[in-house]
Amino acid sequence: MSVATGIHADSGVMIAESVRHHLLDHHKTSDDRGSILTGALTTWALIARPMPSRGALFILAGLLALLLLIATGADIGGQMVYGYNAGGNACPQPIDWRK
């Protein structure tokens, strides 16, 4: 066992697996919130056609929040695939960038 990390040499896979599941939970949460916000903003925009003038700033804030949620979900998804090989053998590890 390494004193600095507290990781057994043979349990590194298990720790990486738990980190991957932790990231997956955040990835799903971010995507779920983005879907709910998209549905709410779309419904509001369709009801208040052609464009809601009374809540234009609120819609703009909602779209900016949606952009943040999408970027967060994409970043976490990239960490899972390229950092923890969550895609199985979809991309060989380590990635050879010289090709």
C-alpha positions, 0 to 999 in steps of 0.5 A, spaced: 500 500 500 502 506 498 502 511 504 501 517 500 495 515 496 492 509 500 491 505 494 493 498 494 497 496 487 491 491 486 485 495 488 487 501 483 482 498 478 476 498 483 478 505 485 478 508 478 471 504 477 468 508 483 471 514 480 468 513 473 461 511 477 462 518 480 463 522 474 457 518 471 452 520 476 454 527 475 454 527 467 447 524 468 445 529 473 447 535 468 444 532 462 437 531 466 437 538 468 439 540 461 433 536 458 428 539 463 431 546 462 430 545 454 423 543 455 421 548 460 424 554 455 421 551 449 414 550 452 415 557 454 417 560 447 412 556 444 406 558 448 408 566 448 409 566 440 413 569 437 418 571 442 416 572 449 418 580 450 416 580 458 421 575 460 426 576 454 432 576 460 429 570 463 430 566 457 437 569 455 439 567 463 436 560 461 439 559 455 446 561 458 445 556 464 443 551 459 450 552 455 453 551 462 450 545 463 451 542 456 459 544 457 459 541 463 456 534 461 460 534 455 467 535 459 465 530 464 463 525 458 470 526 455 473 525 462 470 518 463 472 516 456 479 519 455 481 519 462 477 512 465 476 508 459 469 508 460 467 507 453 471 500 453 476 499 448 473 505 444 479 509 444 486 505 446 489 508 452 494 511 452 492 515 446 497 516 440 496 523 438 502 523 433 497 519 428 
